[in-house]
Amino acid sequence: MINKRLLIKNLLAHNDENSFYDKKRRLNIGEKEGKAKFLKHICALANSNPKNNSYIVIGVEDEDNEIIGVDFFDDSKIQNLVNAYLSNPPLVAYENIPFPHLSSDKVVGLVSIRPQGNKICSLRKNIWKYYGGSVFFREGSISMPKVFDIEIKDINSEIVSSIESHAQNNIELTLDGVFDFMNSRKDYNPNYKVFKEYFVVCWAGKEKRQNGATYYSRVDIELVNEHVKLFYSELDEVSISLTDDQFKIVEYVQLGVQDTFSYYPLEEVVITFKNNGSYDIETKLIFDPPQFDRKTLHHLYNSNNALLEKLKNQIPLSKNDTKDIINLPATYLLCYFNNFIDAKEKLEEAKPYLKKYNDATYLLCKESIRILRKVKYS
């Protein structure tokens, strides 16, 4: 089993960006340009590495390889995005890798790309300035469009295999990972469980009991063997259940109007551990958006828009405004789920202004955008 933290260190130490490895300071697939560039790099790396994995490391400075980290990114539907835009799409996984020197809300993103078969990957349709049918390859550290008229060459399998073999996990790394997790999250009742005498899952969260059920907030869940953070959230509540073979997480989202909020199941993640030293992760969206009175929502939507205009024009907020702005992200989210289509764009538009306003409201905005992304790619 590959220790993903060690793999990232080996990639950063072994080579600069090349035909099997790329690095980015951040990833933005919420905007058309960022999405197009991400798909271009996936296409180029898949075509340049037909027989081996290729990787994109996210949260690293380009000049000196400093690991600065990025926000936890739990877009489990990223394969759906790749399938929608690429012909002969590779298998793509995005994993969140914690590093000891980063704060608990920061990770390094690791995108793994594995081609399927020996067929050329290309854009299925137009996106941004790239045309449908375009084919990309890597030339050194650059993803370039190419007119394909030669056989795909496998030139990286040996070196990638060597890098991966030097990133294999061992007992010492696993034990260090367990102790690191237990010490860093001792404020929220950390726990661990060993599955199939091999896999170690650690989790911690602020516990709350309601109607006979147990929920957790400020949740952190890590598969220690691979140093992969499986879940992290400052705000959302989750339930956790486990058997000898499975670890199940159900995430809830809080929605409502006029200070009356309820929790609704959003997504279920089931990790199944097998006897052969492997595991499967199955993610299922279980969200059924609540429907509210449209007259009430129209009023709230217009109030949100007025608040946003005040932020944009730097108009001082009244006492009531400062109370209402806390609910602005969740209200836009609820309006979108009730067919106010422009609410999504309004929420994206509000993001930089909420960031300037205060950290708490900006965090709520990021959580709402994360939920929208999950629903969209499902």
Secondary structure, DSSP 8 states (H G I E B T S, - for coil): -B-HHHHHHHHHHH-SSBTTEEEES----SSHHHHHHHHHHHHHHHHH-TTS-EEEEESB-TTT--B--EE----TTHHHHHHHHEES--EEEEEEE--TTS-TTEEEEEEEEE--TT---EESS-BTTB-TT-EEEEETTEEEEE---S-----SHHHHHHHHHTTB--HHHHHHHHHHHHHHTGGG--EEEEETTTEEEEEEEEEEEETTEEEEEEEEEEEGGGTEEEEEESS-EEEEEE-SSEEEEEEEEEEEETTEEEEEEEEEEEEEE-TTS-EEEEEEE--------HHHHHHHHHHHHHHHHHHHTT----HHHHHHGGGHHHHHHHHHHTT-TTHHHHHHHHHHHHHHH-HHHHHHHHHHHHHHHHHHT-
